[in-house]
Amino acid sequence: MLLSDPVKDIRIVGKDNVEITLDSIVIAKKEGRPRVTGNQIKYFDINTSYLVPGNVDVQIGNIVFSGDVIVYGDVMDNMIIESLGNIYVAGSVFNSTLTATGSIAVMGNVIGSNLYSGYFGMLYNRLYKCSKQLMDILKEMIESTNILLNEIVKKKMQATYGQVLLLITESKYQQVWDLVKELLGVITIIQPYNEDELQQLKNYLEIFLQQTKIVEIMTAVRMENFLRVLKETFMRVALSQESQVQININQSQNSTLKSNGDIFIRKEGVIQCDLYSEGNIIFYLYNSVCRGSKLEAGDTISVMNVGGITGVGTTLKATKKIIVKKMFEGRVIIDRLSIDIFEPIEDKTFDRNSFKQLD
């Protein structure tokens, strides 16, 4: 008899736009998409949507939004969409990067692009990444400034906190200015819905780009406050990561897709792509192809037509199971077991037991 896992209590918290009654009824206080975020603590929230009626291009600019982003056209070359929610694209995505802390759905083609959802959408989000890097550097700068100030006091010399901070920055931490510029650039293009929330951080970043203001304004207290505001921004992105996310596409070429949930390929398939899923990778169309690609899944891969008579081999790696309708050539890996396919095979299911039969 197998024993079930121990029961764990789940703490449920409603965010600003959600009310949770004493009898555990969740009430939305505004229109939007209900969502659940968080791991040990589950947060109920209502996501607002940002709508783009046409294409996302240089005229529209890159999009950073604390909610869902819905694009009714295409995402054109070299654009970035960063969403603390879901991304829906009615058209195609060309040579661009989409990061979503929720799910991603593209109805057209995905060509030469990077799609990151869930945990990976958080990890590759520039607001998250820059805030984290800047926090780490500021902690070192604060420590170095305090050490130098103590030495100055011991030698009975005089210097303000701002003067020492600037000296430390110029001598050891000049990279901080590039990070400040990058983070400020991200904040500047955030859609109006989020602008007020990040105004304090924007003020600190602007101060740091002016050396005279560093000397005149920055104190130990203000540096600690700067660090606190950065941490709040970092946590805002981290806590927006949704569970049970997906990437849904029809077809893709020369692209990278990463999801901590599932990846679903609904139509033609993928060519020369890297797909990573902590859940399942599923191809739906009977004639869909998977050529010259690397697929890795934390659970199961189900593919139709893998490889071709000639061309670059495909690698399929899964923790539990790989289901293949037809495979011309490539490598199949289950956990730490692998086998190379040189002759066409049909209707095969690979798991630990099947490797013994193929030896």
Secondary structure, DSSP 8 states (H G I E B T S, - for coil): ----------EEEE-TTEEE-TT--EEESSSSEEEEE-SSEEEEEEE-EEEESS-BSTTT--EEESSEEEESS-B-TT-EEEESS-EEESS-EES-EEEESS-EEESSEEES-EEEETHHHHHT-HHHHHHHHHHHHHHHHHHHHHHHHHHHHHTT----HHHHHHHHHHHH-THHHHHHHHHHHHHHTB-HHHHGGGHHHHHHHHHHT-HHHHHHH--HHHHHHHHHHHHHHHHHHHTT-BSS-EEEEEEEES-EEEESSEEEEEEEEEES-EEEESS-EEE-STT-EEES-EEEESSEEEEEEES-SSS--EEEEESSEEEEEEESSEEEEETTEEEEE-S-EEEEEESHHHHHHH-
